[in-house]
Amino acid sequence: MLPLRFLLLFSCSTLVAAPLTVFTNGKILTVDDAFSITDAIAIDSNRVVALGEQAKAMGKKDASAKVVDLGGRTLLPGLMDSHSHPVGAAVMEFDHVVPDIDNIAQLLDYIAGRAKVLPEGSLIGIDQIFITRLKEQRYPTREELDRAAPRHPVQFRTGPDSMLNSEALRLAGIGRDFKVPADSGVVVFGKDGEPTGLMHAFGPKINAKSIRRQPTPAETLQLVKKLFADYNSVGFTTIADRGASQSGIDVYQKLKDSDELSVRLRLSHTFGAGGQWRTTEVALDGIINHPLSKPDPMLQIIGTKIWLDGGMLTGSALMVEPWGLSQIYGITDKDYRGVQRTPSEHLTKMIRKVAAAGMQFTAHSVGDGAVKILLDAYEEVNKETPVRDSRPSITHSNFMTPQSIALAAKLGVVVDMQPIWFYLDGATLLKQFGDERMSRFQPLRTLFDSKVIVGGGSDHMQKIGSMRSINPYNPWLAMWIAVGRQCRNLDRTLHPEGGLSREEAIRLYTINNAKVLMLEKETGSLEVGKRADFIIVDRDVLTCPLDDLKTTQVRETWLDGKRIWASSAQ
C-alpha cells in the first residue's frame, strides 16, 4: 500500500508525491483538550501526522520533506464562523454601493439620493441599518421618510421590524382600521389612531415594484468566491450558513463541483414553519433526504432552522419580562414582551422529526423568552429520545436566564452567539434594559463554566469586508470583545465578570464551533489524524497586549493541507 502522502494524479499518467511538510520554530496552539502548545507540526497530504519532537524527527528522516521555518510566528487551527448568510451578503451591493450610515441625517440623505435615481412610485428599500447603531438611537419617523422621498414608498427594514412612510402604508393598505392577522406581529398606532409606520415582526405586502439590478448566476458565483477569499484572509476555513435556501445551496454545489470552495460549509436549511403540519412535514422530509445531508467534509446540510422570535436590535425579541416603555424602539405598551414568530403548536413535532434523523434543529431565539420556549420543547422531546447527539442548537441566545443555562447544559444544547452585537449594540441595550438585566446579556463566562458548548458567529448578512460589513465578521475583533467586554460609545467595560480568557476566546472560534457544527472529529484542533486546517498569524495572540488582539493579521490560511490564501506582507 502506498504511503498516505502519495496521490494519484492522472495528468500524463504519472505518480506524483505530495511532500511531507514540517513547520518548525513556531508557537503551535493545538487547541486540544489541554490547550497544548508545541513548536512543530507535520502535515502529510491533508492530515496532521505528528507534533513537536516527532514532527521534527520526521522532517529529518525524510529527505523529500519540505521544512518551513515559522520564525517564531504563531500557528493555530483554522477559524470557524457559526453563523453567516454568504450568498445574500456577497451580492448585496451588486446594484450600488451602500455607504456607511451612522445617523438619521445620513440615512435621509441616502434615501433622498435613491429617490433621484429611481422612478417615482418604485419602492425604496433600506435593509439592516440597526437603530442601536445610529447616533440618535431611534427609528426614523414616518414624516422624516416622507420628506426624504415624498413620491416613493419607503420601507426602512431592520431585521423583522420596519418603518414605512405614508406612501408605503397606503400601498400596503394599512390605515387606521387595519387589523393585524392573528399571530403575525404588531402594527403600532399613534394616539390619533393612525399607524405610525412602525411594525414589529410583521411583513407588509407593499404594492410597488422594487427596481434593483440582479447578478447573473455567473456573477453570483464570482461574488461568492470573492467573499470566501475575504473570509480566508481573516482566518476562516469553515463557515456555517444559518439560513440556507435551495438557491444558495445550488451556488455552493457549483463551487464544490468546480473545486472552487475555499471554506468548508455547514448548512442549516430553512423551511416553512407556520402552515399546516403536513406541509411542514413534507418540507422536512425533503431536507432529511437531500443528497447533501450525507456526511461530506466540504459541503453538508447539518440541520434545519426556523425563526422563533424577532430582533434584539430592532425591538421584537421575545422576553420573559416586558421590554419597558421605549423611545428607542417606539414601544408604548408597558406589557409588551416582544413577538413569537413561529407558533408553539408544531415546534415539538419539528424537533422530534429532525432529531430522529440525527440532524441539528436550531431556531433564531434572541430573547430569553424565546430561549425558554425552545429549551422547553427540547426537554419535551428528550423525555422520549435523548436529543444530545443531534446537537440541538439555539441561534443567538442573547439573553439567557440561569435556569435556561442549566437546562441547556443538562440536555446538551449548543449555542451559536454573536459577540459583535455586544460591542456595537451594548450601549443602546444598556440604556433600554438597565445594568441588572444586562448581566444576562451574552453570558459567556457562565456558559463556559456550566459546560455549555458555545461557538462564535457574526451573523454576517450584507457587504464584503470584515470590518465594513453588516455585521462585521472579523473574528479577532470578536475575540477581543469576548475577553474585554468592551462596548462602543460606553466609557466602561460592561459586566467584565462575563468575559473569557484568551484561550477560551480562541476555542470559541475553533474547537467549540467544530462541536456546534458537528466537525470536531475532523477539524477544530490540531491533533494527529485531523485535517490540516490551520492559519499562521503575525503575533502571539496569547501574550500580545489585549488591544492588539483585535488587529491580528493572518499571514497564511491552509485548508486540507493546501495553502489557499497568503498575505502580501510576509
C-alpha positions in Angstrom: 0.0 0.0 0.0 1.3 3.5 -0.9 2.1 5.9 1.9 -0.6 8.5 2.7 1.3 11.3 1.0 1.3 9.7 -2.4 -1.5 11.0 -4.5 -2.7 9.6 -7.8 -2.8 12.4 -10.4 -4.0 11.4 -13.8 -2.2 14.2 -15.7 0.3 12.4 -18.0 -0.4 9.2 -16.1 2.4 9.9 -13.6 2.6 9.3 -9.9 3.3 12.5 -8.1 4.4 12.6 -4.4 2.8 15.3 -2.2 5.8 16.1 0.1 5.7 15.8 3.8 5.6 19.4 5.2 7.0 20.2 8.6 6.5 23.6 10.2 9.2 24.2 12.9 10.4 27.0 15.1 6.9 28.3 15.8 4.3 28.6 18.6 1.7 25.9 17.7 -1.6 26.3 19.5 -3.1 22.9 19.1 -6.4 23.8 21.0 -6.7 20.2 22.2 -8.4 19.4 25.5 -5.3 20.7 27.4 -4.7 23.6 25.0 -1.2 22.1 24.5 1.4 24.3 22.9 4.3 22.9 20.9 6.9 24.2 18.4 6.5 21.9 15.3 3.8 20.2 13.3 4.0 17.8 10.4 1.4 17.7 7.6 1.2 14.7 5.2 -1.3 15.1 2.4 -4.3 16.7 4.2 -3.8 15.4 7.7 -1.7 16.2 10.8 0.7 13.3 11.3 3.0 14.5 14.1 3.6 17.3 16.6 6.6 18.5 18.5 9.8 16.4 18.5 8.1 13.7 16.4 7.3 16.2 13.7 10.9 17.4 13.7 12.2 13.9 13.6 10.0 13.1 10.6 11.4 16.1 8.7 15.0 15.0 9.3 14.3 11.4 8.4 12.6 12.1 5.1 14.9 13.7 2.6 12.0 14.8 0.4 10.2 16.6 3.2 9.6 20.3 3.0 10.7 22.1 6.2 9.2 25.5 6.8 10.8 27.8 9.4 8.0 29.8 11.1 10.5 32.3 12.5 8.7 32.2 15.9 5.3 33.0 14.4 2.1 31.6 15.9 0.2 28.8 14.1 -3.3 27.7 15.2 -6.3 25.9 13.9 -8.3 27.4 11.1 -11.1 29.6 12.4 -14.8 28.9 12.0 -17.9 31.2 11.9 -21.0 29.6 13.3 -23.5 32.0 11.7 -23.4 33.8 8.3 -25.5 34.4 5.2 -22.9 34.4 2.5 -24.8 34.5 -0.8 -27.1 37.4 0.2 -24.1 39.2 1.7 -22.0 38.8 -1.4 -24.5 40.1 -3.9 -26.0 42.9 -1.7 -24.0 45.7 -3.3 -24.3 44.5 -6.9 -26.8 47.2 -7.8 -25.0 50.0 -5.9 -22.5 50.6 -3.1 -24.3 51.4 0.2 -22.5 54.0 2.3 -21.8 53.6 6.0 -24.8 55.2 7.8 -24.3 56.3 11.4 -27.1 58.8 12.0 -30.5 59.8 10.8 -29.3 62.7 8.6 -27.0 60.3 6.6 -29.9 57.9 6.3 -32.3 60.5 5.0 -29.6 61.8 2.6 -29.2 58.2 1.2 -33.0 57.8 0.8 -33.2 61.2 -1.0 -30.4 60.2 -3.3 -32.1 56.9 -4.2 -35.3 58.9 -4.9 -33.4 60.9 -7.5 -32.3 57.8 -9.5 -35.4 55.6 -9.1 -38.7 56.1 -11.0 -41.5 57.7 -9.0 -43.7 55.1 -7.3 -41.0 52.4 -7.1 -40.1 51.1 -3.7 -37.0 52.4 -1.9 -36.0 49.6 0.5 -33.3 50.1 3.2 -32.2 46.9 4.9 -30.4 46.2 8.1 -29.3 49.6 9.3 -29.9 48.9 13.0 -31.3 51.7 15.2 -29.0 50.6 18.0 -26.1 51.8 15.9 -27.5 55.2 14.9 -26.3 58.2 16.8 -30.0 59.1 17.7 -30.8 55.5 18.9 -34.2 55.5 17.3 -36.2 54.7 14.2 -36.7 57.4 11.5 -40.2 58.8 11.7 -42.8 58.3 9.0 -42.7 62.1 8.5 -38.9 62.1 8.0 -39.2 59.4 5.4 -42.0 61.3 3.7 -39.8 64.4 3.4 -36.8 62.5 2.1 -38.9 60.7 -0.6 -42.4 62.2 -1.0 -43.2 60.4 -4.3 -41.8 57.0 -3.4 -42.9 54.3 -1.0 -40.1 53.8 1.5 -39.5 50.8 3.8 -36.8 51.1 6.4 -36.4 47.4 7.3 -34.2 46.2 10.1 -34.4 42.5 10.7 -38.1 41.6 11.1 -39.1 45.1 12.0 -39.7 48.1 9.8 -40.8 51.8 9.5 -42.9 52.8 6.5 -43.6 56.2 5.1 -47.1 57.4 4.2 -47.0 56.2 0.6 -45.8 52.7 1.6 -48.5 52.5 4.2 -51.1 53.4 1.6 -49.8 50.9 -0.9 -49.8 48.2 1.8 -53.4 49.0 2.7 -52.5 49.9 6.3 -54.8 52.6 7.7 -56.5 53.4 11.0 -58.9 50.5 10.6 -56.3 47.9 9.7 -56.3 44.7 11.7 -53.2 42.6 12.0 -53.8 39.0 11.3 -53.6 36.7 14.3 -50.1 35.6 15.4 -48.4 37.7 12.7 -46.7 40.6 14.5 -47.6 44.1 15.7 -48.5 47.3 13.8 -48.1 50.4 16.0 -50.8 53.1 16.1 -50.5 56.6 17.5 -52.7 58.4 19.9 -54.7 59.8 16.9 -55.5 56.2 15.8 -53.3 56.4 12.7 -50.5 54.0 12.0 -47.1 55.5 12.9 -45.4 53.5 10.2 -43.7 51.2 12.8 -44.3 47.5 12.8 -42.7 44.7 14.7 -42.2 41.2 13.2 -44.9 42.0 10.6 -44.1 41.8 6.9 -46.5 44.1 4.9 -47.1 43.5 1.2 -46.4 46.8 -0.4 -47.9 47.1 -3.9 -44.9 48.7 -5.6 -42.0 47.5 -7.7 -38.5 47.2 -6.3 -36.1 48.1 -9.1 -32.6 46.7 -8.5 -30.1 45.1 -10.9 -29.6 41.4 -10.1 -26.4 39.5 -10.8 -26.4 36.6 -13.3 -25.7 33.1 -12.0 -22.1 33.5 -13.2 -21.7 36.9 -11.5 -23.2 35.5 -8.3 -20.5 32.7 -8.3 -17.7 35.2 -8.7 -19.0 37.4 -5.9 -19.4 34.5 -3.5 -15.9 33.4 -4.4 -14.7 36.9 -3.6 -16.4 36.8 -0.2 -14.9 33.4 0.6 -11.4 34.7 -0.2 -12.1 37.5 2.2 -13.2 35.0 4.8 -9.9 33.2 4.2 -8.0 36.5 4.7 -9.1 36.8 8.3 -8.5 33.2 9.1 -11.8 31.3 8.3 -11.6 27.8 7.0 -15.2 26.8 7.9 -18.4 28.8 7.6 -22.0 28.0 8.6 -24.9 29.3 6.5 -27.6 29.7 9.2 -30.4 30.2 6.8 -29.6 28.3 3.6 -32.2 28.1 0.8 -32.1 25.9 -2.2 -30.9 28.7 -4.4 -28.0 29.4 -2.1 -27.2 25.7 -1.9 -27.1 25.5 -5.7 -24.4 28.2 -5.7 -22.3 26.2 -3.1 -22.8 23.0 -5.1 -21.5 24.6 -8.3 -18.4 25.9 -6.5 -17.8 22.5 -5.0 -18.2 20.7 -8.3 -15.6 23.0 -9.9 -13.2 22.6 -6.9 -13.5 26.3 -6.1 -14.7 26.1 -2.5 -12.1 27.7 -0.2 -14.1 27.2 3.0 -15.9 24.2 4.4 -19.6 24.9 4.5 -22.1 23.6 7.1 -25.7 24.5 6.3 -28.9 25.0 8.3 -31.7 24.6 5.7 -34.7 26.8 6.2 -38.3 25.6 5.7 -41.9 26.9 6.1 -42.8 26.5 9.7 -46.1 28.4 10.1 -48.5 26.5 7.9 -50.3 23.1 8.1 -48.3 20.4 9.8 -48.4 18.1 6.7 -46.8 20.9 4.6 -44.1 21.3 7.1 -43.6 17.6 7.4 -43.1 17.3 3.6 -40.6 20.1 3.7 -38.6 18.4 6.5 -38.6 15.1 4.6 -37.1 16.9 1.6 -34.3 18.3 3.8 -33.6 15.0 5.6 -33.4 13.1 2.3 -31.4 15.8 0.5 -28.2 14.3 -1.1 -26.2 17.0 0.8 -27.5 15.7 4.2 -25.0 12.9 3.9 -21.6 13.4 5.6 -19.2 15.5 3.4 -16.1 17.3 4.6 -16.6 20.3 2.3 -20.4 20.8 1.9 -23.1 19.4 4.1 -26.6 20.2 5.3 -26.3 19.5 9.0 -29.8 20.5 10.0 -32.7 23.0 9.8 -33.5 26.5 11.0 -36.6 28.4 11.9 -37.3 31.9 13.3 -38.9 31.7 16.7 -38.9 35.4 17.7 -38.0 38.8 16.4 -34.9 41.0 16.8 -33.0 42.3 19.9 -31.6 45.2 17.9 -35.0 46.1 16.5 -37.4 45.7 19.4 -39.2 42.4 18.8 -37.2 39.7 20.6 -39.4 37.7 22.9 -38.5 38.4 26.5 -39.5 36.8 29.8 -40.1 40.3 31.4 -41.6 43.2 29.5 -39.3 45.4 27.4 -40.5 48.5 29.1 -41.7 51.8 27.5 -39.2 52.9 25.0 -38.5 55.9 22.8 -35.7 53.9 21.2 -37.9 51.2 19.9 -41.2 53.0 19.8 -42.7 50.8 22.5 -45.8 52.3 24.1 -47.3 49.2 25.7 -45.8 48.6 29.2 -46.7 44.9 29.0 -45.1 44.3 25.6 -42.7 41.4 25.7 -41.8 41.0 22.0 -43.1 38.7 19.3 -43.2 35.0 18.8 -42.9 34.5 15.1 -43.4 30.7 15.0 -46.3 29.3 16.9 -45.5 26.6 19.5 -48.1 24.3 18.1 -45.8 22.3 15.9 -42.4 23.1 17.5 -42.0 19.8 19.4 -43.1 17.8 16.3 -40.4 19.6 14.2 -37.7 19.0 16.7 -38.7 15.3 17.1 -38.5 14.7 13.4 -35.3 16.5 12.8 -33.5 15.0 15.8 -34.7 11.5 14.9 -32.9 11.9 11.6 -29.7 12.7 13.6 -29.7 16.3 12.3 -29.4 19.6 14.2 -32.5 21.6 14.8 -31.9 25.3 15.5 -34.1 28.3 15.9 -33.4 32.1 15.8 -34.2 32.7 19.5 -32.8 36.1 20.6 -34.8 36.9 23.8 -34.8 34.9 27.0 -38.5 34.2 26.5 -37.8 32.6 23.1 -34.9 30.7 24.5 -37.1 29.3 27.3 -39.8 28.1 24.8 -37.2 26.4 22.6 -35.5 24.7 25.6 -38.8 23.5 27.0 -39.5 21.9 23.6 -36.1 20.2 23.5 -36.8 18.9 27.1 -40.2 17.5 26.0 -38.6 15.6 23.1 -35.8 14.5 25.3 -38.3 12.6 27.6 -38.8 10.2 24.7 -35.5 10.1 23.0 -32.2 11.8 24.1 -31.5 14.8 21.9 -27.9 15.4 22.8 -26.3 13.5 19.9 -28.3 15.6 17.4 -26.6 18.8 18.8 -29.8 20.8 19.3 -28.9 24.4 19.0 -30.0 27.9 20.0 -29.2 30.6 17.4 -28.2 33.9 19.0 -29.5 33.3 22.6 -28.5 36.8 23.6 -30.4 36.8 26.9 -30.4 33.7 29.0 -31.7 33.1 32.5 -29.7 30.9 34.9 -32.4 28.3 34.6 -32.1 28.2 30.8 -28.3 27.8 31.0 -28.7 24.9 33.5 -31.2 23.2 31.2 -29.1 23.7 28.1 -26.2 22.0 29.9 -28.4 19.1 31.1 -29.7 18.5 27.5 -26.5 19.0 25.6 -27.9 22.0 23.8 -25.2 24.1 21.9 -25.3 27.9 21.4 -24.4 30.0 18.4 -23.7 33.5 19.7 -22.5 36.8 18.1 -20.0 38.8 20.2 -20.1 41.7 17.8 -23.6 42.6 19.0 -22.1 43.1 22.5 -19.6 45.7 21.1 -21.8 47.5 18.6 -25.2 47.5 20.4 -24.4 47.0 24.1 -24.6 50.8 25.0 -28.0 51.1 23.5 -29.3 47.9 25.1 -27.9 49.1 28.5 -29.9 52.3 28.1 -33.0 50.2 27.4 -32.7 47.4 29.9 -30.5 48.7 32.7 -27.4 47.2 34.3 -29.0 44.3 36.1 -30.8 42.8 33.1 -27.7 43.3 31.0 -25.8 41.0 33.3 -27.7 38.2 31.5 -26.7 39.6 28.0 -24.3 37.2 26.2 -23.3 35.4 29.5 -20.2 33.7 28.0 -18.5 33.2 31.3 -21.5 31.4 32.8 -22.0 29.3 29.7 -18.3 28.1 29.7 -18.4 27.4 33.5 -21.7 25.5 33.0 -20.1 23.3 30.3 -22.5 24.6 27.6 -20.8 24.4 24.2 -21.0 27.9 22.8 -19.5 29.0 19.4 -18.8 32.4 17.9 -20.5 33.7 14.8 -21.0 37.0 13.1 -24.5 36.9 11.5 -22.8 38.5 8.5 -25.6 39.4 6.2 -24.5 42.3 4.0 -21.4 43.7 2.2 -17.9 42.2 1.6 -15.2 43.4 4.0 -14.7 42.1 7.6 -14.9 45.5 9.2 -17.3 47.3 6.9 -19.9 44.5 6.7 -23.3 44.3 8.5 -22.5 42.7 10.8 -18.6 42.8 10.9 -17.2 39.2 10.6 -13.6 39.9 11.8 -13.0 37.1 14.3 -10.1 38.9 16.1 -12.4 41.8 16.9 -14.9 39.3 18.2 -12.3 37.5 20.4 -11.2 40.9 21.8 -14.9 41.7 22.7 -15.4 38.2 24.3 -12.3 38.8 26.5 -12.5 42.5 27.3 -16.3 43.1 27.3 -16.0 46.5 25.6 -18.9 48.4 24.1 -18.6 51.1 21.6 -19.7 54.5 22.9 -19.5 53.3 26.5 -16.8 54.6 28.9 -16.5 51.4 30.9 -16.5 47.7 30.4 -19.9 46.1 30.6 -20.0 43.3 33.2 -16.4 42.3 32.8 -17.0 39.3 35.0 -18.7 37.7 32.0 -15.6 37.7 29.9 -13.4 34.8 28.7 -9.7 34.1 28.8 -7.8 34.3 25.6 -7.6 30.5 25.3 -11.4 30.3 25.7 -11.9 33.0 23.1 -9.8 31.0 20.7 -11.9 27.9 21.5 -15.0 29.9 20.7 -13.8 30.2 17.1 -12.1 26.8 16.7 -13.0 23.6 18.6 -16.2 24.9 20.1 -17.5 25.8 16.7 -16.4 22.5 15.4 -18.6 20.9 18.1 -21.5 23.2 17.3 -21.2 22.3 13.6 -20.6 18.5 14.1 -17.0 18.7 12.8 -14.9 18.1 15.8 -13.7 14.6 14.7 -12.2 16.2 11.6 -11.1 19.7 12.5 -11.2 22.4 15.1 -7.9 21.4 16.8 -4.5 20.4 15.5 -4.2 16.8 16.6 -2.7 13.7 14.9 -5.2 12.3 12.4 -7.3 15.5 12.0 -7.5 17.5 8.8 -4.8 20.1 8.2 -6.9 23.3 8.5 -4.7 26.0 10.1 -3.6 29.6 9.9 -0.3 31.5 10.6 -0.6 34.9 12.2 1.6 37.9 12.8 1.6 38.0 16.6 1.4 35.9 19.7 -2.3 36.1 20.3 -1.9 34.7 23.8 0.6 37.3 25.1 0.2 40.4 23.0 -1.4 43.5 24.6 -5.2 42.8 24.7 -5.9 45.8 22.4 -3.6 44.4 19.8 -5.6 41.2 19.6 -8.3 42.8 17.6 -5.9 43.9 14.9 -4.3 40.5 14.4 -3.3 39.9 10.8 -3.4 36.5 9.1 -0.3 35.6 7.0 -1.4 32.3 5.6 -4.5 30.2 5.6 -4.4 26.4 4.9 -7.3 24.2 4.1 -6.9 20.4 3.9 -3.2 20.7 3.8 -3.2 23.3 1.0 -2.3 26.9 1.3 -5.4 28.7 0.0 -4.6 32.3 0.9 -1.4 34.2 1.7 -0.8 37.8 2.7 1.4 40.0 0.5 3.1 41.1 3.8 5.1 38.0 4.8 
